[in-house]
Amino acid sequence: MKTKPIGQTGLNVTAIGFGASGLGNMPDTYGYEVGEERARETVHAIFDGEANLLDTARAYGFGRSEERIGAVIRERGGRLPDGFVLSTKLDGHMETGRF
């Protein structure tokens, strides 16, 4: 899959990337549950696929999305696939708004 640079960062990403909010198990938002096993299988499939971008945030499931992605990275020896870009966001605490 072709990649394009992100400005002058030196990072290149595929036109297709994945958002990880669903991995946070937010049934009030999406209307369904995402269990631990399904989330891990999904992250493995993304890492094994052609796309090289996964976007997450601490706000997704009160940190559950980041935790699940981190668990898969640990399972894979603590490394992302070569050329893979994992992005997250700095966001305030869901209840206090503090960073």
C-alpha positions in Angstrom: 0.0 0.0 0.0 1.4 3.4 -0.9 2.3 5.8 1.9 2.4 9.6 2.1 4.5 11.8 4.4 3.0 13.6 7.3 4.4 17.0 6.8 8.1 17.1 7.5 8.0 14.7 10.4 9.8 11.9 8.6 6.7 9.7 9.1 4.9 8.1 6.3 1.4 6.7 6.6 -1.0 4.7 4.4 -4.1 6.4 3.1 -6.1 3.9 5.2 -5.6 3.9 9.0 -7.6 2.6 11.9 -9.3 4.4 14.8 -9.2 2.5 18.0 -12.1 4.0 20.0 -14.1 0.8 19.6 -11.3 -1.1 21.3 -12.1 0.8 24.5 -15.4 -1.2 24.9 -17.8 1.8 24.8 -21.3 0.1 24.5 -23.1 3.4 25.3 -21.4 4.9 22.3 -21.5 2.0 19.8 -24.3 -0.2 21.1 -22.2 -3.3 21.5 -19.4 -4.6 23.7 -15.8 -5.3 22.6 -14.3 -7.9 24.9 -10.6 -8.3 25.6 -10.0 -11.2 23.2 -11.8 -9.5 20.3 -9.8 -6.3 20.9 -6.5 -8.2 20.9 -7.4 -10.1 17.8 -8.3 -6.9 16.1 -5.0 -5.2 17.0 -3.0 -8.2 15.9 -4.9 -8.1 12.5 -4.2 -4.4 12.1 -0.5 -4.9 12.9 -0.3 -7.8 10.4 -2.1 -6.0 7.6 -1.0 -3.5 5.0 -2.2 -0.3 6.7 0.4 1.3 9.0 -1.6 3.7 11.1 -3.5 3.2 14.4 -5.0 6.1 16.3 -6.1 6.0 19.9 -6.6 8.2 22.9 -6.8 7.8 26.7 -10.5 9.0 26.4 -11.4 5.8 24.6 -12.9 3.6 27.3 -11.1 5.5 30.1 -7.8 4.3 28.8 -8.9 0.8 27.9 -8.1 1.2 24.2 -4.5 2.3 24.9 -4.1 -0.5 27.5 -5.3 -3.2 25.1 -3.0 -1.9 22.3 -0.1 -1.9 24.8 -0.8 -5.5 25.8 -0.6 -6.6 22.2 2.7 -4.7 21.7 4.1 -6.5 24.7 2.9 -9.8 23.3 4.8 -9.0 20.1 8.1 -8.4 22.0 7.5 -4.7 22.8 7.9 -3.5 19.2 5.6 -2.1 16.6 5.8 -3.5 13.1 8.5 -1.8 11.0 7.2 1.5 9.7 4.1 1.4 11.8 2.7 4.7 13.2 0.8 4.6 16.5 -0.8 7.9 17.4 -2.5 9.0 20.6 -3.8 12.3 21.9 -3.2 14.3 25.0 -6.7 14.8 26.5 -8.0 15.9 29.8 -9.3 13.6 32.5 -12.8 12.6 31.6 -14.3 13.8 34.9 -12.0 16.7 36.0 -10.8 18.0 32.7 -7.3 18.2 34.1 -4.3 17.1 32.0 
